[in-house]
Amino acid sequence: MIRNAIPSDVPVIHEMVRELADYEKALHEAKATEEQLREALFGERPAAYAHIAETEEGEVVGFSLWFLNFSTWRGVHGIYLEDLYVRPQLRGGGHGKALLRELARICVERGYERLEWSVLNWNAPSIDFYRALGAKPQDEWTVYRLTDQALAELGGQSSV
């Protein structure tokens, strides 16, 4: 049901990234191209990794895309889950849980001590799903982000 992504999966991963962005009401922000995903996942120095969820018939129904982070407090790597997505018509079939189980397995096998991700505050179905697995919100932390003009200015450029 779960397997490592391969280069020929990039088009369907890209398609599902856009479906996820649309679900999160942010399709206009989803600017990544297939080529960028291909390079990030399968280039000379991969920066991210992906798993594919399939039905028994081989139909791709979801994916996880993740990368390594590092905890200076614990002194070891962890996994940051950037995206977890299962197509709406196939939710409830265990694919999301299986994707998370695979990432947890990797953490345990490699000695990583954290599996982390972000979820939109309004996404009650996902929050309920994560809590049912035992995940705890880290609501004492606030995520900050620099993008576009603010990032360019801080990085010494006057415009994007």
C-alpha positions as CSV (number, residue, x, y, z in Angstrom):
1,M,0.0,0.0,0.0
2,I,2.9,2.4,0.7
3,R,6.1,2.6,-1.4
4,N,8.9,5.0,-2.0
5,A,8.2,7.5,-4.8
6,I,10.0,7.1,-8.1
7,P,10.7,9.7,-10.8
8,S,7.7,8.6,-12.8
9,D,5.5,9.6,-9.8
10,V,6.4,13.3,-10.1
11,P,3.4,14.2,-12.3
12,V,0.9,12.7,-9.9
13,I,2.7,14.1,-6.9
14,H,2.5,17.6,-8.5
15,E,-1.2,17.0,-9.3
16,M,-1.9,16.1,-5.7
17,V,0.1,19.0,-4.3
18,R,-2.2,21.3,-6.3
19,E,-5.3,19.4,-5.1
20,L,-4.0,19.9,-1.5
21,A,-3.4,23.6,-2.1
22,D,-6.9,24.0,-3.5
23,Y,-8.3,22.2,-0.4
24,E,-6.3,24.5,1.8
25,K,-7.8,27.5,-0.1
26,A,-4.3,28.5,-1.4
27,L,-4.0,27.2,-4.9
28,H,-2.7,30.6,-6.0
29,E,0.3,30.0,-3.8
30,A,1.2,26.6,-5.3
31,K,3.9,27.7,-7.7
32,A,6.1,24.6,-7.7
33,T,6.7,22.9,-11.1
34,E,7.1,19.3,-11.9
35,E,10.7,20.0,-12.7
36,Q,11.3,21.6,-9.3
37,L,9.8,18.6,-7.6
38,R,11.8,16.2,-9.7
39,E,15.0,18.0,-8.8
40,A,14.1,18.2,-5.1
41,L,13.2,14.5,-4.9
42,F,15.5,12.9,-7.4
43,G,18.2,15.4,-8.3
44,E,21.9,15.1,-7.6
45,R,21.4,16.2,-4.0
46,P,17.8,15.3,-3.0
47,A,16.4,17.8,-0.4
48,A,13.1,15.9,0.1
49,Y,11.7,12.5,0.0
50,A,8.2,11.1,-0.8
51,H,6.1,8.1,-0.3
52,I,3.1,7.0,-2.4
53,A,-0.1,5.4,-1.1
54,E,-1.7,3.0,-3.6
55,T,-4.8,0.8,-3.7
56,E,-4.3,-2.9,-4.2
57,E,-4.9,-2.3,-7.9
58,G,-2.0,0.2,-8.1
59,E,-4.1,3.4,-8.2
60,V,-2.2,6.3,-6.6
61,V,-4.4,7.7,-3.9
62,G,-2.1,9.8,-1.7
63,F,1.4,10.8,-0.8
64,S,3.7,12.2,1.9
65,L,6.5,14.5,1.2
66,W,9.1,15.1,3.9
67,F,12.6,16.2,4.7
68,L,15.1,15.9,7.6
69,N,15.3,18.5,10.3
70,F,17.6,18.6,13.3
71,S,17.0,19.1,17.0
72,T,19.8,20.9,18.8
73,W,18.1,20.0,22.1
74,R,18.0,16.3,21.3
75,G,21.1,16.1,19.2
76,V,19.5,14.0,16.4
77,H,17.6,14.4,13.2
78,G,13.9,14.2,12.9
79,I,11.4,14.2,10.1
80,Y,9.4,17.2,9.1
81,L,6.3,16.2,7.1
82,E,5.7,19.0,4.6
83,D,2.6,17.4,2.9
84,L,0.3,14.5,3.7
85,Y,-2.6,14.1,1.3
86,V,-5.1,11.4,0.4
87,R,-7.6,12.1,-2.3
88,P,-11.0,12.9,-0.8
89,Q,-12.9,10.0,-2.3
90,L,-10.5,7.5,-0.8
91,R,-10.1,8.9,2.7
92,G,-11.0,6.6,5.6
93,G,-9.4,3.6,4.0
94,G,-6.2,3.8,6.1
95,H,-3.9,5.4,3.6
96,G,-3.1,8.5,5.6
97,K,-2.4,6.4,8.7
98,A,-0.2,4.0,6.7
99,L,1.8,7.0,5.3
100,L,2.3,8.3,8.8
101,R,3.1,4.8,10.1
102,E,5.9,4.5,7.5
103,L,7.4,7.8,8.6
104,A,7.2,6.8,12.2
105,R,8.9,3.5,11.3
106,I,11.7,5.4,9.6
107,C,12.2,7.6,12.7
108,V,12.4,4.6,15.0
109,E,14.7,2.6,12.7
110,R,17.1,5.6,12.2
111,G,17.0,6.9,15.8
112,Y,15.2,10.1,14.9
113,E,13.2,11.4,17.9
114,R,10.6,13.6,16.3
115,L,8.0,13.5,13.5
116,E,6.5,16.9,13.1
117,W,4.2,18.8,10.8
118,S,1.9,21.8,10.7
119,V,-1.9,21.8,10.2
120,L,-4.2,24.7,9.5
121,N,-6.2,25.7,12.6
122,W,-9.5,25.4,10.7
123,N,-8.8,21.9,9.4
124,A,-10.8,20.0,12.0
125,P,-10.9,16.6,10.2
126,S,-7.1,16.5,10.0
127,I,-6.7,17.7,13.6
128,D,-9.1,15.0,14.8
129,F,-7.2,12.4,12.7
130,Y,-3.8,13.4,14.1
131,R,-5.1,13.5,17.7
132,A,-6.5,10.0,17.3
133,L,-3.0,8.8,16.5
134,G,-1.6,10.4,19.6
135,A,-0.1,13.5,18.1
136,K,0.0,16.6,20.4
137,P,-0.4,20.2,19.2
138,Q,2.6,22.4,19.9
139,D,0.5,25.4,20.6
140,E,3.1,27.2,22.7
141,W,5.1,27.7,19.5
142,T,4.2,30.1,16.6
143,V,5.5,29.5,13.1
144,Y,7.0,32.6,11.5
145,R,7.7,32.8,7.8
146,L,9.5,35.2,5.4
147,T,8.6,35.1,1.8
148,D,8.5,37.4,-1.3
149,Q,9.4,41.0,-0.7
150,A,10.2,40.7,3.0
151,L,12.6,37.8,2.3
152,A,14.2,39.7,-0.6
153,E,14.7,42.8,1.6
154,L,16.2,40.9,4.5
155,G,18.4,39.0,2.1
156,G,19.8,42.3,0.7
157,Q,17.7,42.6,-2.5
158,S,15.3,45.5,-3.0
159,S,12.7,43.5,-4.9
160,V,11.8,39.9,-5.8
